[in-house]
Amino acid sequence: MTRLGVLVSGRGSNLGAILAACGGGGVDGEVVAVLANRECPALEIARQHGVSLIRVFGLAEHGDAAARDRAMAAALQRAGVDLVLCAGYDRILSDDFVRRFDGRILNVHPSLLPAYGGTMTAIADALAGGGAETGVTIHYVEPDTVDAGTIVAQAAVPIVPGDTVESLAERVHATEHRLFPEAIQAWIEGRLPQPAGMAPVPRERAGKPEDGE
């Protein structure tokens, strides 16, 4: 059975969907590690499901982001993780980390990339942009890129009159919870393309500053 490691930073709704898919037969895998960069509700979801390795990797403990990523990579490797999943993880992984799991890191992003890549506010940005739709993208995490790795799955989500950020987010998240497990299972079955690389998104556009994490 494929061993999954999940990186989280927030509520953990995608983690919950992955765990449910593993338990319900939709994903032929087991979540053996859930790692976070801060204490967050997702860790409690992992505890409730009895995940073997649950740990916070903070900057205070490791000194800088590069050292933290080395420690996380080592922990995942010791756990025998086959596939790393970024499920609401809000840090940029170091290129060293990414190369250790070359072709074995998938990320979920709440937009139709390349639109609204490199931001943690993609849903609000899509709504403010006035378009007819947004969506969800599953892509590989690749070196020297942010939200610009090879796309393996996308699904559109309509933006309807009267939408708020909250109402649109609810539909986007529901799509994430379906599409991400489907992509994970496709990877397990060898049905996904290998990473090919895309034009990089400037790193300064992505995530939040490390300070105050």
Residue pairs with C-beta under 8 A, 6 or more apart in sequence:
1 28
1 29
1 30
2 28
2 29
2 30
2 82
2 83
2 188
3 29
3 30
3 32
3 79
3 80
3 81
3 82
3 83
4 18
4 22
4 27
4 29
4 30
4 31
4 32
4 33
4 81
4 82
4 83
4 84
4 85
4 184
5 31
5 32
5 33
5 34
5 35
5 76
5 79
5 81
5 83
5 84
5 85
6 15
6 18
6 31
6 33
6 34
6 35
6 46
6 84
6 85
6 87
7 35
7 36
7 37
7 72
7 84
7 85
7 86
7 87
7 89
8 15
8 34
8 35
8 36
8 40
8 42
8 43
8 46
8 87
8 88
8 89
9 36
9 37
9 38
9 40
9 42
9 88
9 89
9 90
9 91
10 40
10 41
10 42
10 88
10 90
11 40
11 41
11 42
11 88
12 40
12 41
12 42
12 43
12 44
12 45
12 46
12 87
12 88
13 88
13 173
13 176
13 177
14 87
14 88
14 108
14 173
14 176
14 177
14 180
15 31
15 34
15 42
15 45
15 46
15 87
15 88
16 45
16 177
17 176
17 177
17 178
17 180
17 181
18 27
18 31
18 85
18 87
18 180
18 181
18 184
19 31
19 45
19 46
19 49
19 51
20 26
21 27
21 181
21 184
21 185
22 29
22 30
22 31
23 49
26 181
26 182
26 185
27 181
27 184
27 185
27 188
28 185
28 188
28 189
29 82
29 83
29 184
29 185
29 188
31 46
31 49
31 51
32 51
32 52
32 53
32 79
32 80
32 81
33 51
33 52
33 53
33 54
33 55
33 75
33 76
33 79
33 81
34 42
34 43
34 46
34 51
34 53
34 54
34 55
35 53
35 54
35 55
35 56
35 57
35 72
35 75
35 76
36 42
36 43
36 55
36 56
36 57
36 89
37 56
37 57
37 58
37 59
37 68
37 89
37 90
37 91
37 213
38 56
38 58
38 213
39 56
42 87
42 88
43 54
43 56
46 54
47 54
52 79
53 75
53 79
55 75
57 68
57 71
57 72
57 75
58 68
58 213
59 65
59 68
59 210
59 213
61 68
62 68
62 71
65 91
65 92
65 94
65 210
66 94
66 96
69 93
69 94
69 96
69 97
70 94
70 96
70 97
72 97
73 96
73 97
73 100
73 101
76 84
76 101
77 100
81 101
82 104
83 104
83 105
83 106
83 184
83 187
83 188
84 101
84 104
84 105
84 106
84 141
85 105
85 106
85 107
85 108
85 180
85 184
86 93
86 105
86 106
86 107
86 108
86 141
87 108
87 180
88 108
89 107
90 120
90 207
90 208
91 207
91 210
91 213
92 146
92 203
92 206
92 207
93 105
93 141
95 143
95 144
98 105
98 141
98 142
98 143
99 143
102 195
103 140
103 194
103 195
105 140
105 141
106 138
106 139
106 140
106 141
106 152
106 180
106 183
106 184
106 187
107 138
107 139
107 140
107 141
107 147
107 149
108 136
108 137
108 138
108 176
108 179
108 180
109 117
109 122
109 136
109 137
109 138
109 139
109 147
110 122
110 123
110 134
110 136
110 169
110 172
110 173
110 176
111 117
111 122
111 123
111 125
111 126
111 134
111 135
111 136
111 137
112 133
112 134
112 135
112 136
112 137
112 154
112 156
113 137
113 139
113 147
113 148
113 151
113 154
114 147
114 148
114 198
114 201
115 126
115 134
116 122
116 125
116 126
116 129
116 134
117 146
117 147
117 148
117 201
117 205
118 146
118 147
118 148
118 201
118 202
118 203
118 205
118 206
119 125
119 205
119 206
120 207
120 208
122 134
123 134
123 165
123 168
123 169
123 172
124 165
126 134
126 159
126 168
127 134
127 159
127 163
127 164
127 165
127 168
131 159
132 158
132 159
133 156
133 157
133 158
133 159
134 156
134 157
134 159
134 168
134 172
135 154
135 155
135 156
135 157
135 172
135 175
136 154
136 155
136 157
136 172
136 175
136 176
136 179
136 180
137 151
137 153
137 154
138 151
138 152
138 153
138 154
138 179
138 180
138 183
139 147
139 148
139 149
139 150
139 151
139 152
140 149
140 150
140 152
140 195
141 149
142 148
142 149
142 150
142 195
142 197
142 198
144 200
145 197
145 198
145 200
145 201
146 200
146 201
146 202
146 203
146 205
146 206
146 207
147 201
147 206
148 198
148 199
148 200
148 201
149 195
149 197
149 198
150 193
150 194
150 195
150 196
150 197
150 198
151 198
152 183
152 186
152 187
152 192
152 193
153 179
153 182
153 183
153 186
154 179
155 175
155 178
155 179
157 168
157 171
157 172
157 175
158 171
159 168
183 192
186 192
